[in-house]
Amino acid sequence: MSGPGQESGSARRNGALPPAREPAAPAPGAARRPVADLLRDLLPVLSAAWRWARRPLLPGLRLWRRNIQLRVVATTLLMSVGVVLLLGVVVIGQVRNGLLEAKTKAAQGQALGGFSVAQSQAVSDQEPGTDGSGATSGGGSAAGGTAGRGQVDPGTWLTDLVQQLASGGQGVYYVVALTSESDQQSLQSGSAETHGPRASGDVLPDNSVPSALRDSVVQRGGVYQLDTRIIRAGDPGGQPGLVIGKRLNDESGRSYELYYLFPFTQEEKTLSLVETTLATAGVFVVGLLGAIAWLVVRQVVTPVRMAASISQRLADGVLHERMKVSGDDDIARLGEAFNKMAHTLQTKIQQLEELSRMQRRFVSDVSHELRTPLTTVRMAADVIHDSREDFDPVTARSAELLQSQVERFDSLLSDLLEISRFDAGAAALDAEPIDLRDVVHRVVDAAEPLAERKGSRLVVRGDEQPVVAEADARRVERVLRNLVVNAVEHGEGRDVVVRLATASGAVAVAVRDYGVGLKPGEATRVFNRFWRADPARARNTGGTGLGLSIAVEDARLHGGRLQAWGEPGGGSQFRLTLPRTAGDSLLRSPIPLEPEDSRRRRAAAAQRDPSGGTGRAGSRGSGTGAGPAGTSGATGAAGTGHSAQASAALPSARSPIPPVPTKTPRPPSADPAALPGSGARVVSTRTGGDSAVPDPDRASTVGRSTPGKDRPDR
């Protein structure tokens, strides 16, 4: 008879079934993977549940962190509660031990006395002339034996004994008499009454006397004691107590067990009274300590809170606020020192305000006073400049220089007047809904001639959709004109990209150039008035040095921000961010401060995508292609993994970004998150005849000023 295995084997040989395959062993980490995935899925749920559970506790936690008085009082209360509990446990333990020890000694004395009385009673109740077993001691006749006292029933004798012993301790102790089962059986046949258990006070002997204690009393003899629960009729729970027992002989010479049961009722009442007293006293002590701590801490915290409140008012400009000082203690000395400091600060601030007021008035007065003679000088310079063709070459050149410097002086005077208005707080904002696209197009159209002379191209991005905001069109146009002109002047003939965006209740305009850029730290100082990196402070080209300072003030007047970013040799970007509605707070800008085509971001993208130039556009060529790397061999944003939006903002092939030099390590770029600072940039100017692609060696020296050829600040 063939089995299943043989049938399957023959079937395989006949070709009916495919050969069986052994099951593949599971991967070592296959069993752990579902658990890890489950834990990963549960993490967001647990995090949300923790945040939801913690939300009601946040006000209390905030109050705990900010209120030192609450922390001190709460700590004092917790420590007081701990001390009171510790003392209560120690005291209650000592009282309990004392009560138990006294009760035990008293019980032992009472029980030993009772055992002596019971033994004496048994001896005295024995018949005269007998040895306790019924036999005569002499050779007297039976008539003489019957002449004595009659025989007493053992059961009656035990009952009388229990009642006699228990009569003196009503409620203090109970008496129980027990006999063995053999004695009970021998007496039941010859006695009218059983020799069973006898107890006083409705005590249940079998439930109240432990069997272990009975075994010790019966087998070993002597006096034994044990803690037990005394069970009475109608009280199944019983009460704790102490039982003391001993084996004795009755008047007939038969053995029985006598037990004294001492309840701890009175001791429990005493201990409960002590516990209640200690708990009440502990509550009062803890409350009193908390009140004392509150008052003591209040004496220290109140002056500190007063000092903090006055400091806040001093910071708000209320300089006449002072602390109330009383007494001569440490807090009083602290108040006096604080008042002296406030008085000194008030004096210094008033002096500085007066000096600043005088300076602003001086600048304003000088600017107004110079306006009239400057107008006369300008009219005379215009006449001379118009007649320069009639002069000799040297005089004609002098007339041209005179005309340019008079125009520069006029611009400087206008900027000084504008700055004085900002300093005096007299600048007014005439906000109305405007489309920034129109402002940008006007600025770009006005800067086109300058861009053509410099060989640059102005590119506007993000003008497909309206970019509307409540702003002062004149001031916004002045800011953007300053940024675009600066970008063209310092862009070294490369493209200048103007980008618009709107999102999250804000609008932004960013001006990106690919010139010499900014050195680390200059982005926070480029907005300072007349700031220059060169100590010689030569100013052969550019504006007055106040353009970016005025632009920052215009942005602040709108409630916006003007920020700068740059990297040496990689160009710079200035971003103007304004709230869409006048008066709203500004949270974030729609345009990142650091552009996507910066060297740091391109290097990070190259690290993420090592294929780099072999990407989607890798077949388009290399060298000075459409990408920003130029001579590095990259082929644009597509080759490096950038999006189409990023590649659209890159300069054209005729003005690529200079590559990162490989000979000299490049310093870190400016902080892209820097807030509007102030300052000027000092870079080497481009000499005539330079091509659109700069030499890497020359690009590595960007930022070192050349005497007489340094670039003016923006």
Phi, psi and omega in degrees: 000122182272144180270182179297325180295321179292320179298316180295324179294315178296324178296320178297319181296325178282354179086008182284328182236146175287157179297139182288145179247140177286140180297138181290140178288137179295149178297152182302322183263008182292324181287332182275341183296314179299324179295316179296319178296321179295318178295321179294324177288330182280340183302312178299323180294315179296320179296317178294320178295321178295318178296320179294319180288331182277343184301315179294339182272351184298317177300318178295319178295322179294319177294323179295320181288328188266344186248102180289329178296318178296319180296317181294315181294317179296320178295318178298317179296317180297316179294323179294318178299318178298317180294317180296318178297318179297313179297320179298318179296318180295313182295315180296321177297318178295317180295317180298314180297320178296316180296317180294320180295316178296318179296321181294316180296316179296321180294318179298318178297316179295318182292318179297320176298319179294319177298321179295318179297317181296319180293320178295321179297320180294321180291318183290335182272356178291148180290144177291143176081004177245158178263012179093354180246003178097350181270146179281149180275337180241199182256024180297165181279169179295332179292325177294327179290326182279352178285341180287194183289144181294159181289135180261137180293132182297322180297318179293321180297319180293321180296314179297323180295316180297317180294321180294317181289326183276350184292334182268002183224048180298118179082349181264321178206165179235153181241135180227131176242129183232148175236163180284161182293327180294321178293322180295319181292322181290331181274335182294331181283332183243007183230145179288333182242146178285152177265058185272189182295144176235133182213153178252155175068033177058028178281138176270104188299316184295330180269338185267330181263117180296146179293328179296321178293321179297317179299319180294320181293318184287315188276323187259332185077172182090187182258131179227153179222156182198144175286141183207183173242124182275115183258124178245161178297129182087358179229080184293333180286329178073186179219148181293150180193184181235132179244132179235129184225159179205149178268129182229175176244140180275191184290342178265359180089001178275146183277149173211167182249130179244126183236139171251128180247119183248108178286152179262032183296312182293321179294322178295320177297317179297316180294322177296321177297319178296317180297317179297318180296316179294320179296316179296315179296322179296319179297316179295320180294315180297315177299319179294318178295321177296318178296318179297316179297321179298314181293318182294313180294326180297322179297331180271321186283327183302311176297326179293318177295322178296318178296320178295319179295317180292323177298320178296319178292324175297320178294331178280356177106359178273089190277352182268001181289139179220158177276149174276126184247130177216132179094186181232018183277190183296321179296321178296318178295324175297318178296319179297316179297321179295317180295322177296317178298316180297321179295318179296316179297319179298317180297314181295318180294319177297320177296317179293322177296318178296317179296317179295321178297319178295319179295316179297319179294323179296314180298316180295316181295317180297318181297318179290322181291329180281346184297315182294307178297329179294322178299317179296315180297321181293320178298318178293322179293324177296319179296314180296319182294324178291335182259016186292338180292339180274355183264168173288165185304320182294315180292323178297318178294324177296323178295321178295318178296320178299318181296314182294319181288327176294319176296320177296320178295322178296317178297318179297320179294320177296319178294321178296321177296320179293318179296321179297326177293320176296317181295324181278355181073021182263001180286130181247146181255121178255079187273138175207155180297124179225155174262116184295342177297319179296319179296316180297318181294323177296317180295318181294318179297322180289331182269357182301314179302318178295321179295323178294322178293325181277349182081020181258164177235133180265123183239131180250128180239149176080019180262020179284326181249153179297141176238088188257138177207156175274107185207169176271110186300322182295317182288319178296319178297322178295320179296311182293324177297320178296316182293317182292317180296317177299317180297321179291316183294326184251012180275356177056040175079006180265173183294151172241122184253124176252120184242138177243148177200156177215136180183152172056041177072019181219155173237153183214147174229124180243136179245117185246127173237164182239042180271217185286342174079198182237142174281160179302130180096340181284338180295337179267354181239357186291343182265003178290151180287125177060020181285138177216146179283335181276126179297333181292339177055035176291142182223086182265336179226173175089195186267211186271349184090003180244001185297310181290329176297316177293323179296319178297317179296320177297319179295317179294326178296329176278353187080021182248196182222146172236117187234156183231148174220148177192160175220144182300124179078356182246010180085187182214167177217130175248132184238126175255120179240128182232147173290145182293326177245132182298132179096347179284156177279150184257120182263306182213167181256142179292343183244129177294146182291317176273121184292162182288339181262021176290159183295322181296316180290324177292324177292320177296320178295323178294325177291321178291327181237085184298340181297327172052252186291353179261023182282211185296326182258017185296335182276358183281349180123181181218195182077229182268061180277202184283351181278169182280349186280340176062247185286358181280350177095357177285162185238034175101188184294328180293323180290330182261003176092007179284160179283172179294327179295320180291320181292332179292333183273357183282155179290165183281178184293335183279351179217066183287163175286136179296142182287164177287123182294144181262350182277315185247132178296138184274134176294158181296152180286167180292156180295117182291343181263012183294139176283168181301120176250215178204157177142170181245162178254141177243112181223161178281137181282158181276131178282159181293146178087003178292145177276174181291333180261112184283157176286133182300325179294321178289325179294331180289344180263011180296137179108344176269118185285148176247129182303129178084354182227022180281152184276139179288162177287166186278000000 
